[in-house]
Amino acid sequence: MDNFKAIGNSLTSLGSQFTPFASRTFQYTKEQLGQAEDKTQLPPDYIDLEKRVDALKQVHQKMLSVTSQYSHESYDYPPNIKETFGDLGRTVSEKVQLLSTASTPAEAQAALTAPPSAKPQPKTFNHALARASLASSQLLHQQHTGAGEDPLATALEKYALASERVGEARLAQDAQIQSRYLAGWNTTLNTNLMFASRARKNVEKARLTLDSVKSRAKGNTWKIGPTSPRDEQPASSEELSPEAQEEIEKAEDEFVTQTEEAVGVMKNVLDTPEPLRNLAELIQAQVEYHKKAYEILNELAPVIEGLQVEQEAAYRKSRESAS
């Protein structure tokens, strides 16, 4: 028994010589092993704030895991298509302009494969659709031997130009989302929520320090082997020395200060309207893109429909003549 008491007293003496970090680690280990008799409890309101901050952090992580795709140009680019450097050399509108001056099939082919005038063209679904439509249009034009133009070839060329405009609108949407939404939510996650996490860690450090000071002052340490009823009774506050009482009060003040500071930081993170404002910007960018895409396609639809009506009329006329 005396040996166990001697070891316990030695550990208590050793604990009093620990650095603040070691004292906190010592206290944390005791708590994990169920050796801590008294653990200072955090206020219910504080715990509620922690839960709300954790939920906000999870929301940011979940949303950013999806919306971060707006930072990758090719997020909707078809993975099964194979485009060459020549395909990506010039914009569809540039190629159409070059094709308008071509007088032979060779010149038309040269216009389609003209060297790039700037950076390679975007790899988006709409841009790929535009390039495929223009290439298809030229295939029909090259094989067309009748009078006038092939209506399907003409329609595909117009569709190519419209698709490229839709693709440019999508890129404009992505740029807005990156600057007005992603930047804000990443700042909240990596800065504001990080500050809240740091403040909470400071509270936990202050609590561990307080409890380690209390435990050391009352002579509580590791329980190794059997103890007598008297050994289990901690010293009362009246039995504490003035120095020990002062150390406890100092640790309590620090704990209160860190808790109040963390409450302020967490409330600021939770109350700021910035995330909701950023989400509104995300939606607005999407609205502008879909509105622009609608306008482009709505303008094109009657043109294609007109070509279709003309071709059907010509087809019926040719059938009537044949009969």
Phi, psi and omega in degrees: 000313180299324180295317179297319180295324180294319178295315179300317179295324180294319179293323177296316178296320180294320180300325181290343181262359182292153169289163178307318180297314181294323179296318178294318179297319179299315180292319180298317180297318178300318180295319180294331180268004180074023182266350182273123182281320182234126177238121181298126182269141177279150180300146179304321180297324179294315180298322178297319178297319179300317180296319180293321178293319178298320179295318179297321179296316179297322178298314180296317180295318182293314181294318181292332179297335179262308186289345177296346177298337178294349177273352182249112185307320189265027184295338178243015181286128182300126183284346186267352183269153180237107179251142182269173177300323179294324178299325184264008187291309183233162177290160178298319180296324176294318180294321178297320178297317178292322181294330182294340180257358181281135182247351180226160177303325180294319179293323178295318179294322178294325178294323180291330183250022181301143180299152184296144177264346180207209179291159178305149183289154185299147175259079174240166180298314183293323177293320177295321178296320179296316181294319179295321180294318180293317179298321179293320178301317181291327176299318179289319179300318183294330182262359181281127183241352182279180178286150179071199181256154174290120184299323179293320178298318179296316180297319180295323178295317178295322178294324178298314180296320179293318181297322178296320178296321177296319178298320178294324177295324178294320178295323177295320175301312182300320180296319178295317181296320180297317185276328187258339181243301184300318180299318181292315181290327175292324177295316178300316183290314188268350180238294185297311179291331176292320176299319179296319178296320179294320179295321179294323177295324178295324176296315181296321177297316180296322179293315179297320177297314179301312182291326177292323177295315179299313182297318181292320181294327182268002175080017178273134178212200179299140176263101182251112180080183183291148178231157179273160178306324181293324180294332185280349182270115179287160179292140179282167182297331180291334183273352181287145177287158178302324179295317180294319179297321179293320179295320178295315181297323178295318179293323178295318179299318180295320179297316179296317180298313181293324179295315180296320179295318179295322178300316179297317181294315181295319178297322179296319179295319183285329186271341184297135180278001186302312180301319180291323177296319178296320179296321177299322178294322177300312181295319180298319178297320178294319178300313182298320180294310182294326176295316180295317179298319179297315181299317181296311182287326179293329176286326182282324187308310181294332178294313179294321179297321178297318177298321179296316180298316180298318181292320179295321178295318179294323180294315180296321180296319180292326180289322179292323179293322181292329180276000000 
